[in-house]
């Protein structure tokens, strides 16, 4: 799923920026990137959950059709 990949890359970029700004002591930017990382991670988990649940639904429907 493309959206999952994009959200995961966004979360990684925000985490790297959060680490960098934390080391540099720029607390305002640090907080902004941390909130961005949390948001991207939430959307990544949500889109990943949709990927998994769709596959499970397809398997269950195939089993029902076989019986």
ROVOFI-625090 format. One record per residue: x, y, z of N, C-alpha, C, O, CB in turn. Coordinates in steps of 0.2 Angstrom, whole numbers, padded with zeros to 4 digits, always signed. Glycine has a CB too. Layout:
XYZXYZXYZXYZXYZ ...
This chain:
+0004-0006+0000+0000+0000+0000+0004+0006+0000+0009+0007+0004-0005+0000+0006 +0003+0010-0005+0008+0016-0006+0007+0021+0000+0012+0024+0002+0006+0020-0012 +0001+0022+0003+0001+0027+0008+0005+0025+0014+0007+0029+0018-0007+0028+0010 +0005+0019+0016+0008+0016+0022+0016+0018+0021+0019+0020+0026+0007+0009+0023 +0018+0017+0015+0025+0018+0014+0027+0025+0014+0032+0027+0017+0027+0015+0007 +0023+0030+0012+0024+0037+0012+0024+0039+0019+0028+0043+0021+0019+0041+0008 +0019+0037+0023+0018+0039+0030+0024+0037+0034+0027+0040+0039+0011+0036+0033 +0026+0030+0033+0032+0028+0036+0038+0032+0035+0042+0033+0039+0033+0020+0034 +0039+0034+0029+0045+0038+0027+0045+0045+0030+0050+0047+0032+0046+0039+0019 +0039+0048+0030+0038+0054+0034+0039+0054+0041+0042+0058+0044+0030+0056+0033 +0037+0048+0044+0039+0047+0051+0046+0047+0052+0049+0050+0057+0035+0041+0054 +0049+0043+0048+0057+0042+0049+0060+0049+0048+0065+0051+0052+0059+0037+0044 +0058+0053+0043+0061+0060+0042+0060+0064+0048+0064+0068+0050+0058+0063+0036 +0054+0064+0051+0052+0068+0057+0056+0066+0063+0058+0070+0067+0045+0068+0058 +0057+0059+0063+0061+0057+0069+0068+0059+0069+0072+0061+0074+0061+0049+0069 +0071+0059+0062+0078+0061+0061+0079+0068+0063+0083+0071+0066+0080+0060+0054 +0074+0072+0061+0074+0080+0062+0073+0081+0069+0076+0086+0072+0068+0083+0058 +0069+0077+0073+0068+0078+0080+0074+0077+0084+0076+0080+0088+0062+0073+0083 +0078+0071+0082+0084+0070+0085+0089+0075+0084+0093+0077+0088+0087+0063+0082 +0090+0078+0078+0094+0083+0076+0093+0089+0080+0098+0092+0082+0094+0084+0068 +0087+0091+0080+0085+0098+0084+0086+0097+0091+0087+0102+0095+0078+0100+0082 +0085+0091+0094+0086+0090+0101+0093+0090+0102+0095+0093+0108+0084+0083+0103 +0098+0088+0098+0105+0088+0099+0107+0096+0099+0112+0098+0103+0109+0084+0094 +0104+0099+0094+0106+0106+0093+0103+0111+0099+0105+0117+0099+0104+0109+0086 +0098+0108+0102+0095+0112+0108+0090+0117+0105+0088+0122+0109+0101+0116+0111 +0087+0116+0099+0082+0120+0097+0075+0117+0099+0072+0113+0095+0082+0121+0089 +0073+0119+0105+0067+0116+0108+0060+0117+0104+0056+0113+0104+0066+0118+0115 +0059+0123+0101+0053+0125+0098+0052+0120+0091+0047+0117+0090+0053+0132+0096 +0058+0120+0087+0058+0115+0082+0057+0108+0084+0054+0104+0080+0064+0117+0077 +0061+0106+0089+0061+0100+0092+0054+0097+0093+0052+0092+0091+0065+0099+0098 +0050+0101+0096+0043+0100+0098+0038+0099+0092+0034+0095+0091+0040+0105+0103 +0040+0103+0087+0036+0103+0081+0037+0097+0077+0032+0093+0075+0037+0109+0076 +0044+0095+0076+0045+0089+0073+0043+0082+0077+0041+0077+0074+0053+0088+0072 +0043+0083+0083+0041+0077+0087+0033+0076+0086+0031+0070+0086+0042+0078+0095 +0029+0081+0086+0022+0081+0085+0021+0078+0078+0016+0074+0077+0019+0088+0086 +0025+0080+0073+0024+0078+0066+0026+0070+0066+0023+0067+0062+0029+0082+0062 +0031+0068+0070+0033+0061+0070+0027+0057+0072+0026+0052+0070+0039+0060+0073 +0024+0059+0078+0019+0056+0081+0013+0055+0076+0010+0050+0075+0016+0059+0088 +0011+0061+0073+0006+0061+0068+0007+0056+0062+0003+0052+0060+0005+0067+0065 +0013+0056+0059+0015+0052+0054+0015+0044+0056+0013+0040+0052+0022+0053+0051 +0017+0043+0062+0017+0036+0065+0010+0034+0066+0009+0028+0064+0021+0036+0071 +0006+0038+0068-0001+0036+0069-0005+0034+0062-0008+0029+0062-0005+0041+0072 -0004+0038+0057-0006+0037+0051-0003+0031+0047-0006+0027+0044-0006+0043+0046 +0003+0030+0049+0007+0024+0046+0004+0017+0049+0003+0012+0046+0014+0024+0048 +0003+0018+0056+0000+0012+0059-0007+0011+0057-0009+0005+0055+0000+0013+0067 -0011+0016+0056-0018+0015+0053-0018+0012+0046-0022+0008+0045-0022+0022+0053 -0014+0015+0042-0014+0012+0035-0011+0005+0035-0013+0001+0031-0010+0017+0030 -0006+0003+0039-0004-0004+0040-0009-0008+0042-0010-0014+0040+0002-0004+0044 -0013-0006+0047-0019-0010+0050-0024-0011+0044-0026-0017+0044-0022-0006+0056 -0025-0007+0040-0030-0008+0035-0027-0013+0030-0031-0017+0027-0031-0001+0031 -0020-0013+0029-0017-0018+0024-0018-0025+0027-0020-0029+0023-0010-0016+0023 -0017-0026+0033-0018-0032+0037-0025-0034+0037-0026-0040+0036-0015-0032+0044 -0029-0030+0039-0036-0032+0040-0040-0034+0033-0044-0038+0033-0040-0026+0043 -0037-0030+0028-0040-0032+0021-0038-0039+0019-0042-0043+0016-0038-0027+0016 -0032-0041+0020-0029-0047+0018-0033-0053+0022-0034-0058+0020-0022-0048+0020 -0034-0051+0029-0038-0056+0033-0045-0057+0030-0047-0063+0031-0038-0054+0040 -0048-0052+0028-0055-0052+0026-0055-0056+0019-0060-0060+0018-0058-0045+0025 -0050-0055+0015-0050-0059+0009-0049-0067+0010-0052-0071+0007-0044-0057+0004 -0044-0068+0015-0043-0075+0016-0049-0079+0019-0051-0084+0017-0037-0076+0022 -0053-0075+0024-0059-0078+0027-0064-0079+0021-0068-0084+0021-0062-0073+0032 -0065-0074+0017-0070-0075+0011-0068-0081+0007-0073-0084+0004-0071-0068+0007 -0062-0082+0005-0060-0088+0001-0061-0094+0005-0063-0099+0002-0052-0087+0000 -0060-0094+0011-0062-0100+0015-0069-0102+0015-0071-0108+0014-0059-0100+0022 -0073-0097+0015-0081-0098+0015-0083-0100+0009-0087-0105+0008-0084-0091+0017 -0080-0098+0003-0082-0100-0003-0080-0107-0005-0083-0111-0008-0078-0095-0009 -0074-0109-0002-0072-0116-0003-0077-0121+0001-0078-0127-0002-0065-0117+0000 -0080-0119+0006-0084-0124+0010-0091-0123+0007-0095-0127+0009-0084-0122+0017 
